[in-house]
Amino acid sequence: MDTKQAAREAVESAREDLVALSHAIHARPELAFEEKEAAARVSDALSRAGFEVQAGICDLPTAFTATSGTGPLRVAICAEYDALPGIGHACGHNIIAASAVGAAIGAAAVADEAGLTVTVIGTPAEEGGGGKILLLERGAFDGFHVAMMVHPAPTESAEPPTLAVAHFDVQYHGKDAHASAFPELGINAADAITVAQTAIGLLRQHMRPDERVHGIVTKGGDAPNIVPSHTSAKYYVRAATLDDLDGFRRKVMNCLEAGALATGATLEVGEKHPPYAHVAHDARIAALYRRNAEKLGREFPDPGPLARRAAGSTDMGNVSLVVPSIHPMIGIGSLPAVNHQPEFTAHCVTATADKAMGDGAVAMALTAVDLATDPGLSRELTARD
């Protein structure tokens, strides 16, 4: 039997279980670093398929590796499974996880014949925790020649644009006072954050098309009759690349500092992890993925100028700067619903989404086989050793 056909049939034979896995993860959404049940479900599915599983890698309880094959080309397939607060799996990480399992099963079925070692890396906390950055820093991606994953979206894209992003917490500290009797004795931390937000709003006129800034106030005070002495917020700042992000972040920081200067409050800004990088898609691998996906009937529309508007961010970007990587989007037919909307959450367990999950698994498995069996490309990738 043809190697690629055998890989595809291995995925197809597991499709029913993969759909069940996707739906089970969707039904029990877990937030960043709390994905105990999802990580267990994914790693158990791979263990049953004959993979060697290591749980709790890199001192992260909900991270794992699952490996099969002994071939010279080492491919990492990333599984995400964390959800969003309030709206559950509105980014379709249940589909990502099940697709990763399916792709690994397909590639593992022909690993020795094709010359592959395939590893699923369970990567927690993509939605704001930087799980892949921690795994990268702690060596989980060492020795891999290729990394890949597939992400659900309204429509297909082989090399979707992404933005670098910095996540940070903002706190202003002022001084309590009675808001009516002696307000002049207080330092209003709520005023500080209001000034900062106004300044950020005015900054928008001068932002580049691929720059973004958005945030929420997480504490605005304790009572209307107390001058607030403490307020807090969470902000994301995005730009085209890490270099661009540095300059734009400084402008936003100036706005935050303006709030402190205007009111006399003290400003604290904290970052819990390094910024997410933009994804540097490997064009050769992306072309192989697209060809395999098109053979499955997937269509890749030209989004035109809307492509930049649809750009999000991912910690897969940091991986892509170290390991040749792809992060294609696979369409689940959700329009007008888009990622991070409750309506998108509902779309992630439809028959269309289930088909996309299976197609993404097959396309990744076939891409891994293509890479391993192309002598020139395989030699070039493994030369990184």
C-alpha positions as CSV (number, residue, x, y, z in Angstrom):
1,M,0.0,0.0,0.0
2,D,1.2,3.6,-0.7
3,T,2.7,5.1,2.4
4,K,0.5,8.2,2.3
5,Q,-2.6,6.2,1.7
6,A,-1.7,4.0,4.7
7,A,-1.3,7.1,6.9
8,R,-4.6,8.4,5.7
9,E,-6.4,5.2,6.4
10,A,-4.9,5.1,9.9
11,V,-6.4,8.5,10.6
12,E,-9.8,7.5,9.1
13,S,-9.9,4.4,11.2
14,A,-9.6,6.5,14.3
15,R,-12.0,9.3,13.2
16,E,-14.9,8.2,15.5
17,D,-12.7,8.3,18.6
18,L,-11.1,11.6,17.5
19,V,-14.6,13.2,17.2
20,A,-15.5,11.8,20.7
21,L,-12.2,13.3,22.1
22,S,-12.9,16.7,20.5
23,H,-16.4,16.8,21.9
24,A,-15.4,15.6,25.4
25,I,-12.8,18.4,25.6
26,H,-15.3,21.0,24.4
27,A,-17.9,19.9,27.0
28,R,-15.4,20.4,29.9
29,P,-13.6,23.7,29.2
30,E,-10.5,24.3,31.4
31,L,-8.5,27.5,31.7
32,A,-4.8,28.0,31.3
33,F,-2.6,25.6,33.3
34,E,-5.7,24.0,34.8
35,E,-6.3,21.6,31.8
36,K,-6.0,18.4,33.9
37,E,-8.9,16.5,32.3
38,A,-8.1,17.6,28.8
39,A,-4.4,16.7,29.0
40,A,-5.3,13.4,30.5
41,R,-7.8,12.6,27.7
42,V,-5.3,13.5,25.0
43,S,-2.4,11.7,26.5
44,D,-4.5,8.6,27.3
45,A,-5.7,8.5,23.6
46,L,-2.1,8.5,22.5
47,S,-1.0,5.9,25.0
48,R,-3.8,3.6,23.8
49,A,-2.5,4.1,20.3
50,G,0.9,2.8,21.3
51,F,2.8,6.1,22.0
52,E,5.3,6.4,24.8
53,V,3.9,9.1,27.0
54,Q,5.7,11.3,29.5
55,A,3.4,13.4,31.6
56,G,4.1,16.6,33.5
57,I,7.2,17.5,31.4
58,C,9.2,20.7,32.2
59,D,7.6,21.1,35.6
60,L,4.2,21.8,33.9
61,P,1.6,19.4,35.3
62,T,-0.7,19.7,32.2
63,A,2.1,19.4,29.6
64,F,3.2,16.1,28.1
65,T,5.0,14.4,25.2
66,A,3.9,11.3,23.4
67,T,6.3,9.7,20.9
68,S,6.3,6.9,18.3
69,G,8.8,5.9,15.6
70,T,12.6,6.0,15.4
71,G,13.1,7.7,12.0
72,P,15.7,10.4,11.5
73,L,13.2,13.2,10.8
74,R,11.8,14.3,14.1
75,V,8.4,16.1,13.9
76,A,6.6,17.8,16.8
77,I,2.8,18.1,16.5
78,C,1.5,20.6,19.0
79,A,-1.8,20.0,20.9
80,E,-3.6,22.9,22.6
81,Y,-6.5,22.3,24.9
82,D,-7.0,25.3,27.1
83,A,-10.3,27.3,27.0
84,L,-11.3,31.0,27.3
85,P,-12.9,32.5,30.5
86,G,-16.7,32.7,30.2
87,I,-17.0,31.5,26.6
88,G,-15.3,28.1,26.7
89,H,-13.7,26.7,23.6
90,A,-14.3,29.8,21.5
91,C,-11.0,29.3,19.8
92,G,-11.5,25.6,19.0
93,H,-8.7,24.1,21.0
94,N,-10.7,21.0,21.3
95,I,-10.3,20.6,17.5
96,I,-6.6,21.4,17.7
97,A,-6.0,18.7,20.3
98,A,-8.0,16.0,18.4
99,S,-6.3,16.9,15.1
100,A,-2.9,16.6,16.7
101,V,-3.8,13.1,18.0
102,G,-5.1,12.1,14.6
103,A,-2.1,13.4,12.7
104,A,0.2,11.6,15.1
105,I,-1.7,8.3,14.7
106,G,-1.5,8.6,10.9
107,A,2.2,9.5,10.8
108,A,3.1,6.8,13.4
109,A,1.4,4.1,11.3
110,V,4.1,4.6,8.6
111,A,6.9,6.2,10.7
112,D,9.5,3.4,10.3
113,E,8.8,3.1,6.6
114,A,8.9,6.8,6.0
115,G,11.7,7.6,8.3
116,L,9.9,9.5,11.0
117,T,9.9,10.1,14.7
118,V,6.6,11.7,15.6
119,T,5.9,13.4,18.9
120,V,2.8,15.1,20.2
121,I,3.7,17.9,22.6
122,G,0.8,18.8,24.9
123,T,1.1,22.6,25.2
124,P,-1.0,24.2,28.0
125,A,-2.0,27.8,28.4
126,E,-1.9,29.3,24.9
127,E,-4.7,31.7,25.8
128,G,-2.5,34.1,27.8
129,G,-0.2,31.8,29.7
130,G,2.6,31.3,27.2
131,G,2.8,27.6,27.7
132,K,4.9,27.0,24.6
133,I,7.4,29.7,25.6
134,L,8.0,27.9,28.9
135,L,8.3,24.6,27.2
136,L,10.7,26.1,24.6
137,E,12.9,27.7,27.4
138,R,13.0,24.4,29.3
139,G,14.1,22.3,26.3
140,A,10.9,20.5,25.2
141,F,11.4,21.5,21.6
142,D,15.1,20.7,21.5
143,G,16.1,18.2,18.8
144,F,13.0,18.6,16.6
145,H,13.4,19.4,12.9
146,V,9.8,20.5,12.2
147,A,6.8,21.7,14.4
148,M,3.2,21.9,13.2
149,M,-0.4,22.3,14.3
150,V,-3.7,23.3,12.7
151,H,-6.1,25.9,14.1
152,P,-9.8,26.2,13.4
153,A,-11.1,29.5,11.9
154,P,-14.0,30.6,9.8
155,T,-12.0,30.0,6.6
156,E,-8.9,28.3,5.3
157,S,-5.4,29.8,5.3
158,A,-2.1,28.1,4.8
159,E,0.1,30.9,6.1
160,P,-2.2,33.1,8.2
161,P,-0.8,36.5,9.3
162,T,-0.2,36.7,13.1
163,L,1.0,39.5,15.3
164,A,3.5,39.7,18.1
165,V,1.8,40.4,21.4
166,A,2.8,41.5,25.0
167,H,0.5,40.7,27.9
168,F,0.9,42.8,31.0
169,D,-0.9,43.7,34.3
170,V,-1.3,47.4,35.3
171,Q,-1.8,48.6,38.8
172,Y,-2.2,52.2,40.1
173,H,-1.8,52.9,43.8
174,G,-3.2,56.1,45.3
175,K,-4.6,57.1,48.7
176,D,-8.0,56.5,50.3
177,A,-10.2,59.4,51.4
178,H,-13.9,60.2,51.9
179,A,-15.2,61.0,48.4
180,S,-17.5,63.7,49.7
181,A,-16.2,65.1,53.0
182,F,-12.4,65.2,52.3
183,P,-11.7,64.2,48.7
184,E,-8.8,66.5,48.6
185,L,-6.9,64.2,50.9
186,G,-7.1,61.3,48.5
187,I,-5.1,60.3,45.4
188,N,-7.6,58.8,42.9
189,A,-6.2,55.6,41.3
190,A,-9.4,55.4,39.2
191,D,-8.7,58.8,37.7
192,A,-5.2,57.5,36.8
193,I,-6.6,54.6,34.8
194,T,-9.1,56.9,33.2
195,V,-6.4,59.3,32.1
196,A,-4.4,56.4,30.7
197,Q,-7.4,55.0,28.8
198,T,-8.1,58.4,27.3
199,A,-4.5,58.7,26.2
200,I,-4.6,55.3,24.6
201,G,-7.8,56.2,22.8
202,L,-6.1,59.3,21.4
203,L,-3.1,57.2,20.4
204,R,-5.3,55.1,18.1
205,Q,-5.2,57.9,15.4
206,H,-1.5,57.4,15.1
207,M,-1.4,53.6,15.1
208,R,-0.2,51.5,12.2
209,P,-2.8,49.2,10.6
210,D,-1.2,46.2,12.2
211,E,-0.9,47.6,15.7
212,R,-3.4,46.8,18.4
213,V,-4.0,47.7,22.0
214,H,-6.8,46.5,24.1
215,G,-7.5,45.8,27.8
216,I,-10.0,45.5,30.6
217,V,-10.2,47.1,34.0
218,T,-10.1,44.3,36.6
219,K,-10.6,46.6,39.7
220,G,-12.0,50.1,39.6
221,G,-12.4,50.8,43.4
222,D,-14.3,49.5,46.4
223,A,-17.2,51.9,47.0
224,P,-18.5,55.1,45.4
225,N,-17.9,57.1,48.6
226,I,-14.2,56.1,48.9
227,V,-11.6,57.7,46.7
228,P,-10.1,54.6,45.1
229,S,-6.6,53.9,46.3
230,H,-6.0,50.8,44.1
231,T,-7.1,50.0,40.5
232,S,-5.9,47.4,38.1
233,A,-6.2,46.4,34.5
234,K,-4.9,43.8,32.0
235,Y,-3.7,45.0,28.6
236,Y,-2.5,43.4,25.4
237,V,-0.3,45.3,22.9
238,R,0.3,43.8,19.4
239,A,2.4,44.6,16.4
240,A,3.7,42.9,13.2
241,T,7.0,41.6,14.7
242,L,8.8,41.6,18.0
243,D,10.9,44.5,16.9
244,D,7.8,46.6,16.0
245,L,6.3,45.6,19.3
246,D,9.1,47.2,21.3
247,G,8.5,50.6,19.7
248,F,4.7,50.5,20.0
249,R,4.7,49.1,23.5
250,R,6.8,52.2,24.6
251,K,4.1,54.5,23.3
252,V,1.4,52.6,25.3
253,M,3.6,52.7,28.4
254,N,3.8,56.5,28.0
255,C,0.0,56.6,28.1
256,L,0.0,54.6,31.3
257,E,2.7,56.8,32.9
258,A,0.6,59.8,32.0
259,G,-2.2,58.5,34.3
260,A,0.3,58.4,37.2
261,L,1.8,61.8,36.4
262,A,-1.6,63.5,36.1
263,T,-3.0,62.1,39.4
264,G,0.1,61.5,41.6
265,A,-0.7,57.8,41.8
266,T,2.1,55.2,41.6
267,L,2.2,52.9,38.5
268,E,3.2,49.2,38.5
269,V,3.4,47.2,35.3
270,G,4.2,43.5,35.3
271,E,4.7,41.0,32.5
272,K,4.2,37.3,33.5
273,H,6.0,35.9,30.5
274,P,7.9,37.1,27.4
275,P,5.9,38.4,24.5
276,Y,4.5,36.0,21.9
277,A,6.3,36.3,18.6
278,H,4.8,36.5,15.2
279,V,4.7,33.2,13.4
280,A,7.4,32.7,10.8
281,H,5.7,30.2,8.6
282,D,8.1,27.9,6.7
283,A,6.8,28.4,3.1
284,R,8.0,25.0,1.9
285,I,6.2,23.1,4.6
286,A,3.1,25.3,4.3
287,A,3.0,24.6,0.5
288,L,3.1,20.8,1.2
289,Y,0.3,21.2,3.8
290,R,-1.8,23.2,1.4
291,R,-1.4,20.7,-1.4
292,N,-2.4,17.8,0.8
293,A,-5.4,19.8,2.2
294,E,-6.6,20.7,-1.3
295,K,-6.5,17.1,-2.3
296,L,-9.0,16.5,0.6
297,G,-11.3,19.2,-0.9
298,R,-10.2,22.1,1.3
299,E,-10.4,25.4,-0.5
300,F,-8.1,28.4,0.3
301,P,-9.8,31.7,-0.6
302,D,-7.9,34.9,-1.1
303,P,-8.9,37.2,1.8
304,G,-7.3,40.2,0.2
305,P,-6.8,43.2,2.6
306,L,-9.0,41.6,5.2
307,A,-6.1,39.1,6.0
308,R,-4.3,41.6,8.3
309,R,-7.6,42.5,10.0
310,A,-8.1,38.9,11.0
311,A,-4.6,38.5,12.6
312,G,-4.4,37.1,16.1
313,S,-1.4,36.0,18.1
314,T,-0.1,32.7,19.4
315,D,2.9,31.4,21.3
316,M,3.5,29.0,18.4
317,G,5.3,32.1,17.0
318,N,8.1,31.7,19.5
319,V,8.5,28.1,18.4
320,S,8.6,29.1,14.8
321,L,11.6,31.3,15.3
322,V,13.5,28.3,16.5
323,V,12.1,25.3,14.7
324,P,10.7,25.3,11.0
325,S,7.0,25.5,11.7
326,I,3.5,25.8,10.2
327,H,0.3,27.1,11.8
328,P,-2.4,26.8,9.2
329,M,-6.0,27.7,9.7
330,I,-8.7,25.2,8.8
331,G,-12.2,26.5,8.1
332,I,-15.2,25.2,10.0
333,G,-17.8,27.2,8.1
334,S,-18.7,29.4,11.1
335,L,-19.3,32.8,9.4
336,P,-20.6,35.2,10.5
337,A,-19.2,33.9,13.8
338,V,-15.5,34.4,14.3
339,N,-13.0,33.2,16.9
340,H,-13.5,34.3,20.5
341,Q,-17.3,34.7,20.1
342,P,-19.8,32.4,21.9
343,E,-21.3,31.5,18.5
344,F,-17.9,30.2,17.4
345,T,-17.9,28.0,20.5
346,A,-21.1,26.3,19.3
347,H,-19.7,25.9,15.8
348,C,-16.7,23.9,17.2
349,V,-18.7,20.7,17.7
350,T,-20.7,20.7,14.5
351,A,-20.4,18.1,11.7
352,T,-18.5,20.7,9.7
353,A,-16.0,21.2,12.5
354,D,-15.7,17.4,13.0
355,K,-14.8,17.1,9.3
356,A,-12.3,19.9,9.5
357,M,-10.7,18.2,12.5
358,G,-10.3,15.0,10.6
359,D,-9.1,16.7,7.4
360,G,-6.5,18.7,9.4
361,A,-5.2,15.5,11.0
362,V,-4.9,13.8,7.6
363,A,-3.2,16.9,6.0
364,M,-0.6,17.1,8.8
365,A,0.1,13.4,8.7
366,L,0.6,13.5,4.9
367,T,2.8,16.6,5.2
368,A,5.0,14.8,7.7
369,V,5.3,11.9,5.3
370,D,6.2,14.2,2.4
371,L,8.9,15.9,4.5
372,A,10.4,12.5,5.5
373,T,10.4,11.0,2.0
374,D,11.7,14.0,0.1
375,P,15.5,13.2,0.2
376,G,16.6,16.8,-0.4
377,L,14.2,18.4,2.1
378,S,14.7,15.8,4.7
379,R,18.4,16.1,4.4
380,E,18.2,19.9,4.7
381,L,16.0,19.7,7.8
382,T,18.0,17.1,9.6
383,A,21.2,18.9,8.9
384,R,20.1,21.2,11.8
385,D,21.4,18.5,14.1
